[in-house]
């Protein structure tokens, strides 16, 4: 409450036919100020955890506000396991650099993240399975990384935030000589770094 509320209280006393003294008005104003100060103190009685996020002190009646992307640092956003950007591998079909519809949705989240975080870079490492020549798989891994790069740029990421590299078949995610292994090896990995 503020001084205006205290004056309004005094007006209510007058309209109700009660005799009002200056002392009564001052008391009402003081009570209103005290109540407002207590509410403000209670709102500020939040502790800060090690990540700098406000949390209520045990026993207080205040509720922790929902965390938004605006209140979290880039590293905290990257560390969230339930975030869309927690998935950092895009898989591809055999002999293809076309991004699937499911992966497109994921890359839109990554592009939005990069667009809002100028202090974050990403390396897109392209990979292929063991079939085909070494040179062919290096080129295919590069085409896959470039496909992902175009989508991130379209979503608002800047070109200087993105680096691409191709490892071809040289760094398999899964060892094996069957479709299950090959499917996991045809990929682009998004590797983030803070500037």
C-alpha positions in Angstrom: 0.0 0.0 0.0 1.1 3.6 -0.4 0.2 7.0 0.9 -2.8 7.3 -1.5 -4.2 4.1 0.0 -3.9 5.6 3.4 -5.7 8.7 2.3 -8.4 6.5 0.8 -8.7 4.8 4.2 -9.1 8.2 5.8 -11.8 9.1 3.3 -13.7 5.9 4.1 -13.6 6.9 7.8 -15.0 10.3 7.0 -17.8 8.9 4.8 -18.8 6.4 7.4 -19.4 9.1 9.8 -16.5 8.3 12.1 -14.6 11.1 13.7 -11.1 11.1 12.2 -8.2 12.8 13.8 -4.9 13.6 12.1 -3.4 11.0 14.4 -5.8 8.3 13.0 -4.9 9.3 9.4 -1.2 9.2 10.2 -1.6 5.7 11.9 -3.5 4.4 8.8 -0.8 5.7 6.5 1.9 4.3 8.7 0.2 0.9 8.8 -0.2 1.0 5.0 3.5 1.8 4.6 4.5 -1.0 7.0 2.4 -3.5 5.2 3.9 -2.4 1.8 7.4 -2.6 3.3 6.7 -6.1 4.7 5.5 -7.3 1.3 8.6 -5.8 -0.4 10.9 -7.4 2.2 9.1 -10.7 1.7 9.5 -10.5 -2.0 13.2 -9.8 -1.6 13.7 -12.6 0.9 14.9 -14.9 -1.7 18.2 -16.7 -1.5 20.4 -17.1 -4.6 21.8 -20.5 -5.4 25.2 -21.2 -6.9 23.9 -20.7 -10.4 22.6 -17.2 -9.5 19.0 -18.3 -9.7 16.6 -16.9 -7.1 15.0 -19.5 -4.9 12.7 -19.0 -1.9 14.1 -19.3 1.6 12.6 -22.3 3.4 9.4 -21.3 5.2 8.7 -18.2 3.2 5.4 -17.9 1.4 6.9 -16.7 -1.9 6.8 -19.0 -4.9 9.8 -19.4 -7.2 9.1 -17.8 -10.5 9.2 -20.1 -13.5 12.7 -20.1 -15.1 12.7 -18.7 -18.6 15.4 -18.6 -21.2 15.9 -14.9 -20.4 17.0 -15.7 -16.8 19.3 -18.6 -17.7 22.9 -18.3 -19.0 23.9 -20.0 -22.2 25.7 -22.7 -20.3 22.7 -23.4 -18.1 20.5 -23.7 -21.2 23.0 -26.1 -22.8 23.0 -28.2 -19.6 19.2 -28.6 -19.4 18.5 -32.3 -20.1 14.8 -31.6 -20.9 15.5 -28.8 -23.4 15.1 -29.3 -27.2 18.7 -28.3 -27.6 19.8 -31.2 -25.4 19.5 -33.4 -28.5 22.6 -32.6 -30.5 22.8 -35.4 -33.1 21.0 -35.2 -36.5 20.7 -38.6 -38.3 20.5 -39.1 -42.0 19.3 -41.7 -44.5 21.8 -43.8 -46.5 23.7 -41.7 -49.1 21.7 -38.6 -48.2 22.3 -35.1 -46.9 18.6 -34.3 -46.7 17.4 -33.3 -43.2 14.3 -35.2 -42.0 11.2 -33.3 -40.8 11.8 -34.5 -37.3 15.3 -33.2 -37.4 14.2 -29.9 -38.9 12.1 -29.2 -35.8 15.1 -29.9 -33.6 17.4 -27.7 -35.7 14.9 -24.8 -35.5 15.3 -24.9 -31.7 19.1 -24.9 -32.1 18.9 -22.0 -34.6 16.7 -20.0 -32.3 19.2 -20.7 -29.4 22.2 -19.6 -31.5 20.3 -16.5 -32.7 19.7 -15.4 -29.1 23.2 -16.3 -27.8 25.9 -14.2 -29.6 28.5 -15.7 -27.2 28.0 -19.3 -28.4 29.7 -21.0 -31.3 28.8 -24.5 -32.7 30.9 -26.9 -34.7 29.0 -29.2 -37.0 30.8 -32.4 -37.5 29.6 -34.5 -40.4 29.9 -38.3 -40.4 29.2 -41.2 -42.7 29.0 -44.9 -42.3 31.7 -47.3 -43.5 30.3 -48.0 -46.9 31.8 -46.1 -49.8 35.3 -44.8 -50.3 37.0 -42.6 -47.7 36.9 -39.6 -50.1 33.2 -40.1 -50.8 32.3 -40.3 -47.1 34.4 -37.1 -46.4 32.4 -35.3 -49.1 29.1 -36.8 -47.8 29.8 -35.8 -44.2 30.6 -32.2 -45.5 27.3 -32.0 -47.4 25.4 -33.2 -44.3 27.1 -30.5 -42.1 26.4 -27.9 -44.8 22.7 -28.9 -44.8 22.5 -28.4 -41.1 24.4 -25.1 -41.3 21.9 -23.7 -43.8 19.0 -24.4 -41.5 20.7 -22.8 -38.5 21.5 -19.7 -40.6 17.9 -19.5 -41.8 16.8 -19.6 -38.1 18.9 -16.5 -37.3 22.3 -17.9 -36.3 25.2 -15.8 -37.7 27.8 -17.3 -40.0 30.6 -16.6 -37.6 29.0 -18.7 -35.0 29.1 -21.9 -37.1 32.1 -24.0 -38.2 31.8 -27.2 -40.2 34.1 -30.2 -40.4 33.7 -33.6 -41.9 35.2 -36.8 -40.5 33.6 -39.1 -43.1 33.7 -42.7 -41.7 36.7 -42.0 -39.5 34.9 -41.5 -36.2 32.0 -44.0 -36.0 29.6 -43.6 -33.1 28.8 -47.3 -33.1 31.1 -50.2 -34.2 29.4 -52.7 -36.4 28.7 -53.8 -39.9 24.9 -53.7 -40.0 22.1 -51.2 -40.5 21.8 -50.6 -36.8 25.4 -49.4 -36.6 25.4 -47.6 -39.9 22.2 -45.7 -39.0 23.9 -44.3 -35.9 27.0 -43.4 -37.8 25.3 -41.3 -40.6 25.0 -38.1 -38.5 26.0 -34.5 -37.8 26.9 -33.7 -34.3 26.4 -30.2 -32.9 29.3 -29.3 -30.5 28.8 -26.1 -28.6 31.5 -23.8 -27.3 31.1 -20.6 -25.3 33.2 -17.6 -26.6 
